[in-house]
Amino acid sequence: MRTVAVVGTSLAGLRSAQELRSRGYDGRLVLIGAEPPYDRPPLSKDFLLGKVSADDLALADQDDLDALDAEWHLGVRAEKLGADGVTLDDGTTIAADGYVIATGARARTLGPARNLKGVHTLRTLGDAVGLKRELAAGPASVVVIGAGFIGAEVASACRLLGHDVTVIEAMPVPLAPVVGAGMGAVCGELHTEGDVRLITGVAVAGFTGADRVTGVRLADGRELTADLVVAGVGARPSTEWLTGSGLAVDDGVLVDSGCVTVNPRVIAVGDVARYRCRLRGRRIRAEHWTAANEQAGVAVENLLAGSTVTHFARHGYFWSDQYGRRIQFAGVATDDVRVVEGDVVSKRFVATYHRDDILTGVFAIDSPRPFTKLRRAL
């Protein structure tokens, strides 16, 4: 390959570029992205709390970026992938022999609140800067919609900053699809113990306010006062620019277990990739830092080989910091859950998941060492 174009310059794109060079690729390397590479997990935690600045979020220092010997196109977005190459929104078309799709995902928005000031999503550094600025102005009441990891981390940060916080979750139990109902209920208790009001099992029906949000209406008729709203209701993969490309797209770019698309010259990694998970027997999107970091090596090896010669078979792993506690999870949740160390009441424990007495997953709160040991046994 004489030219490889990496579309997307967040973690998955940067790691793919680094893997290309580390595996001996010495051709032209083009990186295309709206933003320079930076770390996203701290945005909902330490950045909002003022513990780190934007400068602290860089994924690589300038010397490491220079070592890639890459051609950078920043501040632009890909509009089309066709036979002639990648067409950018500034009119440039870049032809390549191989392509890495790492365009990630964007935050889902709530239609009724689209034109209201004071309603935020949190996905990018720009989102975090805007939210942090408003929080510094001292809103009396913050409503967080969604008790997933982003929503929970934002709620925790807002409470630590002294705001009155309510979390609304449409599901009866937070995080149940990810960690199971039992451990999801434990995660829900962290909100209550952190002096945050948690409302579950009810959807958001609408908002009040003419120009700026003043409240949130629930489907059961209740209305909550809200000076500021943060919507953490998931993400949508950024695939619109691939219309007409010939690639299969359905809630992400469809790839095999090696992150290779129907075209062996095109791979997809990170949040945008919906890969065939051999452990679960179906296609999934893994919207976690570790997946983006680890998929790159597998995908690049297959791109350089011209076919799928290796597979991504790592168990999913993620962590979350909420209310001063560290939550960790790896593997697949099942109904057979066993607390094997510590106790749930103190919120310092390790639980394991099993299927036919085979270990499938590990969940822990504030127990990093035993968690790590059990994770290795997966």
C-alpha positions in Angstrom: 0.0 0.0 0.0 1.3 3.4 -1.0 -1.2 5.5 0.9 -3.4 4.7 3.9 -6.1 7.3 5.0 -7.3 7.2 8.6 -10.6 9.0 8.9 -11.1 10.0 12.5 -8.4 11.3 14.9 -9.6 10.3 18.3 -8.3 7.3 20.2 -9.1 4.6 17.7 -7.8 6.6 14.7 -4.6 7.6 16.5 -3.9 4.1 17.7 -4.4 2.8 14.2 -1.9 5.2 12.8 0.6 4.2 15.5 0.0 0.5 14.8 0.6 1.1 11.1 4.0 2.6 11.8 5.0 0.1 14.5 4.2 -2.7 12.1 6.6 -1.4 9.5 4.2 0.5 7.2 6.4 3.3 5.6 4.1 4.7 3.0 2.1 7.9 3.0 -0.1 8.2 6.0 -3.0 10.6 6.0 -5.0 11.5 9.2 -8.3 13.3 8.8 -10.4 14.6 11.7 -12.5 17.5 13.0 -10.4 17.7 16.2 -6.8 16.8 17.3 -6.4 13.6 19.4 -7.5 14.0 23.0 -8.7 11.7 25.8 -12.5 11.7 26.3 -13.1 9.8 29.6 -12.0 12.6 31.8 -14.5 15.0 30.3 -17.3 13.8 32.5 -15.2 13.6 35.6 -11.9 15.4 36.3 -12.4 18.1 33.5 -15.7 19.2 34.9 -14.3 19.2 38.4 -11.3 21.4 37.3 -8.7 18.7 38.2 -7.4 18.7 34.6 -7.3 21.2 31.8 -7.7 20.8 28.1 -3.9 20.6 27.7 -3.8 17.6 30.0 -6.1 15.6 27.7 -3.7 15.1 24.8 -3.4 11.5 23.8 0.2 12.0 22.6 2.8 14.7 22.9 4.0 16.6 19.8 7.2 14.4 19.5 5.1 11.3 19.3 2.8 12.9 16.7 5.7 14.1 14.6 7.2 10.5 14.7 4.2 9.3 12.8 5.4 11.3 9.8 1.8 11.8 8.8 -0.1 14.3 6.7 -2.7 15.9 8.9 -6.1 17.3 7.8 -7.6 18.7 11.0 -10.7 20.9 11.4 -12.4 19.1 8.5 -15.0 16.3 8.1 -15.3 13.5 5.6 -18.4 13.9 3.4 -18.1 10.9 1.1 -16.1 7.7 0.5 -16.1 6.7 -3.1 -14.0 5.2 -5.9 -12.0 8.4 -6.1 -11.2 8.4 -2.4 -12.4 10.4 0.7 -14.0 13.7 -0.1 -13.7 16.3 2.7 -16.1 19.2 3.5 -13.4 21.7 2.3 -13.6 20.1 -1.2 -10.4 18.1 -1.0 -10.4 14.5 -2.2 -7.8 12.1 -0.8 -7.2 8.9 -2.7 -5.7 5.9 -0.8 -5.0 2.2 -1.2 -6.3 1.5 2.3 -8.8 3.2 4.7 -9.3 3.1 8.4 -12.8 4.3 9.5 -12.6 5.7 13.0 -15.2 8.4 12.9 -16.7 7.4 16.3 -20.1 8.5 17.3 -22.0 11.6 18.3 -24.2 12.2 21.3 -27.9 11.5 20.8 -30.1 14.6 21.3 -33.6 15.1 22.6 -35.7 16.6 19.9 -38.1 18.7 22.0 -35.1 20.4 23.7 -33.0 21.1 20.5 -33.6 24.8 20.5 -33.6 25.4 24.3 -30.6 27.0 26.0 -29.3 25.3 29.1 -29.7 21.7 27.6 -26.4 20.0 27.1 -25.0 16.8 25.8 -21.4 15.6 26.6 -19.3 14.0 23.9 -16.6 16.4 22.8 -14.2 18.8 24.5 -16.4 21.7 23.2 -19.4 20.2 24.9 -17.5 19.9 28.2 -16.2 23.4 28.0 -19.7 24.8 27.5 -21.2 22.7 30.3 -18.4 23.6 32.7 -18.9 27.3 31.9 -22.6 27.1 32.7 -22.0 25.1 35.9 -19.6 27.7 37.1 -22.5 30.2 36.8 -24.1 28.3 39.6 -27.4 26.8 38.5 -29.6 25.9 41.5 -31.0 22.7 40.0 -29.5 20.2 37.5 -31.4 17.4 35.9 -29.5 14.6 34.2 -31.4 12.4 31.8 -30.0 8.9 31.6 -28.3 6.9 34.4 -25.7 5.3 32.1 -22.0 5.8 32.8 -21.8 9.3 31.2 -25.0 10.5 33.0 -23.9 9.0 36.3 -20.4 10.6 36.1 -21.9 14.0 35.2 -24.4 13.7 38.1 -21.5 12.8 40.5 -19.4 15.8 39.3 -22.3 18.2 39.5 -23.1 17.1 43.1 -19.4 17.4 44.1 -19.6 21.0 42.7 -22.4 21.7 45.1 -25.4 21.6 42.7 -28.8 20.1 43.5 -29.0 17.1 41.1 -31.8 14.8 39.9 -31.2 11.8 37.6 -34.0 10.4 35.4 -33.7 6.9 34.0 -36.4 5.4 31.8 -35.4 1.8 32.7 -36.6 0.4 36.1 -32.9 -0.4 37.0 -29.9 1.7 35.8 -27.3 -0.2 33.7 -29.3 -3.5 33.8 -28.5 -4.4 30.2 -24.8 -4.0 30.9 -24.1 -5.3 34.4 -27.4 -7.1 35.2 -30.3 -6.0 37.3 -28.7 -6.9 40.7 -25.5 -4.9 40.1 -27.4 -2.2 38.3 -29.5 -1.7 41.5 -26.3 -1.4 43.5 -25.1 1.3 41.0 -28.4 3.1 41.5 -27.8 3.2 45.3 -24.6 5.2 44.7 -26.8 8.1 43.6 -28.9 8.0 46.7 -25.8 7.7 48.9 -24.3 10.6 47.1 -27.3 12.8 47.9 -28.6 12.7 44.4 -32.3 12.1 43.6 -32.8 9.1 41.3 -36.1 8.6 39.4 -36.4 5.4 37.5 -38.9 3.7 35.3 -40.3 6.8 33.7 -39.6 8.6 30.5 -39.1 12.3 29.7 -42.2 13.7 28.0 -41.0 17.3 27.3 -39.5 20.5 28.6 -40.7 23.8 29.9 -39.2 27.2 29.0 -39.5 29.5 26.0 -35.9 30.4 25.2 -34.1 28.6 28.1 -35.1 25.4 29.8 -36.9 25.9 33.1 -38.1 22.4 33.8 -38.5 18.8 32.7 -41.9 17.1 32.2 -42.1 13.3 32.9 -44.5 10.9 31.3 -46.3 10.2 34.6 -47.3 13.9 34.8 -44.6 15.1 37.2 -42.7 18.3 36.4 -39.2 18.9 37.7 -37.6 22.3 38.0 -34.4 22.5 36.0 -32.0 25.4 35.6 -29.7 23.1 33.5 -30.2 19.8 31.8 -27.7 17.2 30.7 -28.9 14.5 28.3 -26.8 11.3 28.5 -29.0 9.2 26.3 -26.5 7.3 24.3 -24.6 7.9 21.0 -25.2 7.5 17.3 -22.4 6.2 15.1 -21.1 8.7 12.6 -21.8 6.8 9.3 -23.8 9.2 7.2 -20.8 10.1 5.1 -20.6 6.4 4.0 -23.9 6.4 2.0 -23.1 5.1 -1.4 -19.7 3.7 -0.4 -20.7 0.1 -0.9 -20.0 -0.7 2.8 -22.6 -2.3 4.9 -24.0 0.1 7.6 -26.5 -0.7 10.3 -26.1 1.0 13.6 -22.4 1.3 12.7 -20.1 0.0 10.0 -20.6 -3.8 9.8 -17.3 -5.6 10.1 -16.2 -9.2 10.8 -14.4 -10.4 13.9 -11.2 -8.8 12.6 -12.7 -5.4 12.1 -12.6 -5.8 8.3 -15.5 -4.6 6.2 -16.9 -6.2 3.0 -14.0 -4.5 1.3 -10.7 -5.9 2.6 -9.0 -2.5 1.9 -11.3 -0.8 4.5 -11.3 -1.5 8.2 -13.4 0.1 11.0 -12.4 0.5 14.6 -13.8 2.1 17.8 -17.3 3.3 18.5 -18.3 3.3 14.8 -17.5 -0.4 14.3 -20.2 -3.0 14.8 -18.1 -6.1 14.8 -18.9 -9.8 15.0 -18.2 -10.7 18.6 -17.3 -14.4 18.7 -17.8 -14.5 22.5 -21.4 -13.3 22.2 -22.3 -14.8 18.9 -23.6 -11.6 17.4 -22.5 -8.2 16.2 -22.0 -5.5 18.8 -20.6 -2.0 19.1 -18.2 -1.6 22.0 -18.3 2.1 23.1 -15.5 1.9 25.5 -11.9 3.3 25.7 -10.3 -0.1 25.9 -12.1 -1.5 22.9 -11.0 1.4 20.7 -7.4 1.0 22.0 -7.2 -2.7 21.5 -9.1 -3.1 18.2 -6.5 -1.0 16.3 -3.8 -3.6 16.4 -6.0 -6.4 15.2 -7.6 -4.3 12.4 -4.3 -2.9 11.1 -2.7 -6.4 11.0 -5.6 -7.5 8.8 -5.5 -4.4 6.6 -1.8 -4.9 5.9 -2.4 -8.6 5.3 -5.2 -7.9 2.8 -7.6 -10.4 4.6 -8.7 -11.4 8.1 -5.8 -13.3 9.6 -6.5 -12.4 13.2 -9.5 -11.7 15.3 -10.6 -9.3 18.1 -11.6 -11.6 21.0 -11.0 -9.5 24.1 -13.6 -9.5 26.8 -15.2 -6.0 27.1 -13.8 -3.9 30.0 -14.7 -0.5 31.3 -14.4 1.5 34.4 -16.3 4.5 35.9 -15.7 6.9 38.7 -18.8 8.0 40.6 -19.2 9.6 44.0 -15.6 8.9 44.9 -15.8 5.2 44.0 -14.3 3.2 41.2 -16.6 0.8 39.3 -15.1 -1.9 37.1 -16.7 -4.5 34.8 -15.3 -7.0 32.4 -16.9 -9.8 30.3 -20.6 -10.6 30.0 -23.3 -10.3 32.6 -25.6 -13.3 33.3 -28.3 -14.0 35.9 -26.0 -16.2 38.0 -24.2 -13.6 40.1 -22.1 -14.3 43.1 -20.4 -11.9 45.5 -17.0 -13.5 46.1 -15.2 -10.9 48.1 -16.3 -8.0 50.4 -20.0 -7.1 50.8 -22.5 -5.1 48.9 -23.7 -3.0 51.8 -20.3 -1.3 52.2 -20.0 -0.9 48.4 -16.6 -2.5 48.5 -16.8 -5.9 46.8 -16.3 -8.2 43.8 -19.0 -10.2 42.1 -18.6 -12.8 39.4 -21.0 -13.9 36.7 -21.4 -17.5 35.5 -23.0 -19.6 32.8 -23.1 -23.3 33.5 -20.4 -22.7 36.2 -18.1 -21.0 33.6 -16.9 -17.6 34.6 -18.2 -15.0 32.1 -17.8 -11.7 33.8 -16.5 -9.7 36.8 -17.9 -6.6 38.5 -16.3 -4.7 41.3 -16.6 -1.5 43.4 -13.4 -0.2 45.0 -11.7 -3.6 44.8 -9.1 -3.2 42.0 -6.7 -5.9 42.9 -9.1 -8.9 43.2 -10.9 -7.6 40.2 -7.8 -7.6 38.1 -6.9 -11.2 39.2 -10.4 -12.4 38.3 -10.4 -10.5 35.0 -7.3 -12.5 34.0 -9.3 -15.7 34.6 -12.0 -14.8 32.1 
